[in-house]
Amino acid sequence: MQDEPEVAVLRLGHRPGRDDRMTTHVGLTARALGADRVLLAGEASQTRETVADITDRFGGPFEAELVEGGERVVRDWDGTVVHLTMYGLPVQEVEDEVRAAHADEPLLVVVGAEKVPFDVYEAADYNVGVTNQPHSEVAALAVFLDKLFEGRELRREWVDPEREVVPKETGKRVEPADEGD
């Protein structure tokens, strides 16, 4: 969020054809819930384009980048690395410590697609589980970001949107952004 060190989300292990929709949802969730950018390891150019299009239409700032060697990104990250895994320590036990670390340095949040190499578990500063039951990486990312930002991400203001969703009790409404603001 503003005036805080960067939060980047690394989608590790994208499998074209199989993970396209899920990887897109990782990127959109990262954007909507306070991360500054998503790093997409693998053949995820369509996902990058989709997330960039949503950012153009509904506002930013947010970046979607293709990277080679996701494990290298983890090893070379200059800051704190959190790997979301159902095998990790319960988020409620480490959230304060992770938040304190993020106050001083950038945070990389790693979410896997296929089996994550053990090197990632070893390189991460924190292996964190939002539950120790099988679940979606998108759900884990959403819960983790909400806990990290303590709900502030839900009040985020978007810069230069073309369109805005108008909250309604029923129905759907999207309008051109008010250029007067």
N, C-alpha and C positions, 0 to 999 in steps of 0.2 A: 504494500500500500504506500501511499505518498510518504516521503521522508523516512522510509525504512529501507534497509538493504534489500536487494533484489531477491525475489522468489522465482526460481525457474523450475519447471516440471520436465523431467526427462521420461519420455515413453520409450522403454527399452524392449526390443524384440518384436517390432511390428512385423506381422506376417501378411503380405499382400493377399487380397481376396478373402482371407479369413478374419482379419482384424480391422478392416477398413472402418466399419461403423464404430467399433469400440474405441479405436485410436482417435477418431474424430470426436467422440464424446469426452475422451480424456482432455483433448485440446480445448473444447468448449467449456468444460467444467473448470479447467485451470483458469481460463479467461474470466468466466463469470464470477468465480469465487476468490479473486484477488491476486493470482499469480501475475507476474510481469511478462513471462514468455513460456512457450513450450518448445522443447527440443525433441525432434522426432528422429529416432535412429532407425534406419532402414528405408525401404522403398515406400515412403509415405507422402509423395508429392501431391497426390489428390487431397489428402487430409490437410496438408499445409495450405493448399489453395482454398479449401472450404473454410478453414478457420480464419484465414486472411480476409475472405469475402464477408464473413459474419462481422469481423472487426471493422471493416470498411462501412458496412451497413448500420451496425448498432453501436459503434464507437469504440474507442480505445482509451488509453494506449495498451497495446498487447502485440507481441511478436510471435510468429510461428516459424521455426527454423528447422531445416533438414541438417542432420549431423551424421558423420560417419564415425563408427567406433564408439557406441554408447558407453561401453565399459571404460574406454579411455577418458570420456567426459567425466565419469565418476572419479577415476583416479586423479585427474588433473584439476578437479574443481577446487577453487580457492575460496573455501568457506565450509559450511556444515552440510553434510550429506545425510538425508533421511531416506531410507528405503522402506516403502510401504509393503508389508508382507504379513500374511496371517500368522506367520511363525514368530513375529517380533514381540517386543514388550508391549503391553497394553498402552494405548495412546494416553489414557488418563493418568498413567504413572510417569510419563516422560514429557508431557506437553509443556509444563512450566520450564523445564530444563531446555527443551528445544526452542521455546519462545525466547528465553534469555540468550541463547547462542545466536539466534537470528537477530537480536537487537544490535549485535556487534559485527555481523558478517553475513554475506549472501548465503541463501539456503537453496540447495538442490533437492527436490523431491523426486525420487525414482519410483516409477510404477512399471511393472513388467507386463509382458503379454504371454510369452511362452515361459518355459522353465528358466528362471534367472540363474546365471552362473554364480557359483559359490564365491567367486572373487568379489562380486558386488556386496554380498553379505559382509565380507571381511573389510572392504574399503569403506563401507558406510559408517558414519559416526553413530547412527541410530538405526536399528531395524525395528520398525514400529508396526503394530497390528491394531486396527480399529476394532477388531474382534478376532478371536482365534478360531473362527469358523470359515469355511469356504464362502466367498462373496466376490462381488465385482470390484475391480480396481477403480472404476469410476466412483463407486460408493465410498471406497476407502479414501480416495483423493478428496471428495467433497467433505467428508467428516473431518479429515485431517486439516484441510484449509480453514474450515469453520472454527475448529479449536485453536489453530495457530493465530487467527485474526480476531478471535473472541467475538465474532458476529459483525465486526466493522465492515467486512467485505460486502455485506448485504445492503449497506448504505452508500456504496461507491457511486461516484458521479462519473459519467462517461464523456469523453472529449470528442467533439466533432461527429456525432452520430448523424447518419442520413435519415434514420427511422427510429421511432421510439414505441415501445409497447405501452399502451395505456391500461393500467390495472383496472379490471372490472370484476364485479361479483360473478357474473355469468357472461359467456360469450368471449370473443376475441376482438381486439382492436389494435392495429398498428398504424401509426400516422407518420407523415414526414416530420422530422425534427423541427422544432421552432427555431428559425434562423435568427430571431430577435434575442435569444439568450446568449 
